């Protein structure tokens, strides 16, 4: 049970509590305390015992909960935005509709938590444990268990939002990633390619990837590639595309790559290496934009679709 003196100090407000924490070496015991709908923004609860405490609807934004014992605590609808949860133990905690946006979670334990409706955006750090996280609307509903807080949000949205399910399904069947040089002259070709693919009822995605040295951009283009039905890569006058293809072609093998080049040019030296992969289609040469668009249906779309069906069965 909670220490009565500690509860009394807490009732005096966050300012008085934090001043007491600076003076005292005592570890707060607020276990099983009833702390519903309180304003505890910025409070220092580091190392506190909050096991089975009821913090429903309480604002704990920017609070320090490092190393706190929050086992089986009820934090439903509470806000822990930008709070410190490093090395805190949340085993069995109720985190239904709880906000963990930008929360520091390095070394924290999330095991067996109820996380329906959780907002775990832009978490800072990696928890020590993420396991058996339960997604279900009510106690009588079947439980879905996942082992990642941020993935849990996506799984929930997929299961409970028909529009998102439809969007994901459409992207997988219709998205086409277009890669190439984004100089003024070359981008005009890519734009024409985009328009023509749209006329064939695809969802073209143009990605300007002029700075391949940035890791986040490399990861972004790889993610877009994995979402695509197939990829069209214009290797004419290459700049960033060698880096792009080095990330895309080896992984994933399920996405066909249709390479293009102007007839007047020769492929860059290392491109020959990628042609050894079975999902890289034969190089299509074109004289100009009109010639490319004329060849697109049979030389690109038809072959890419055939390869995609073989790879995915769809």
Number of C-alpha atoms within 10 A of each C-alpha: 13 17 13 12 12 16 17 11 14 20 13 10 14 17 13 13 20 17 11 16 16 9 8 10 8 11 14 22 21 25 20 19 20 16 20 16 14 16 16 21 18 20 23 24 26 20 19 21 23 27 25 22 24 22 24 22 19 21 23 26 22 21 22 23 28 23 21 24 25 26 23 22 25 28 29 23 21 23 27 28 23 22 23 28 30 24 21 25 26 27 24 22 24 26 27 23 19 24 24 25 19 19 24 26 24 19 18 24 25 27 20 20 25 27 26 22 20 22 24 21 15 13 19 17 15 14 20 17 18 18 17 18 24 23 23 17 15 9 7 7 9 11 14 14 18 17 16 15 21 15 12 23 18 12 14 18 15 16 10 11 10 11 11 14 14 11 12 13 12 14 17 15 18 19 22 25 23 23 24 29 23 19 12 8 9 14 16 13 20 21 14 15 21 21 16 17 20 15 10 12 11 18 21 22 16 19 16 16 21 15 12 16 11 10 9 10 17 17 14 12 21 18 12 17 26 18 19 22 26 27 26 24 21 23 24 21 17 15 17 19 20 18 15 21 19 14 16 22 22 12 13 13 15 20 23 27 32 22 23 21 22 19 12 10 12 12 16 12 8 10 14 10 9 17 16 10 14 14 23 19 21 15 18 17 20 19 11 13 15 13 12 21 17 12 15 18 15 10 17 23 17 12 16 24 16 13 22 20 13 12 14 10 8 9
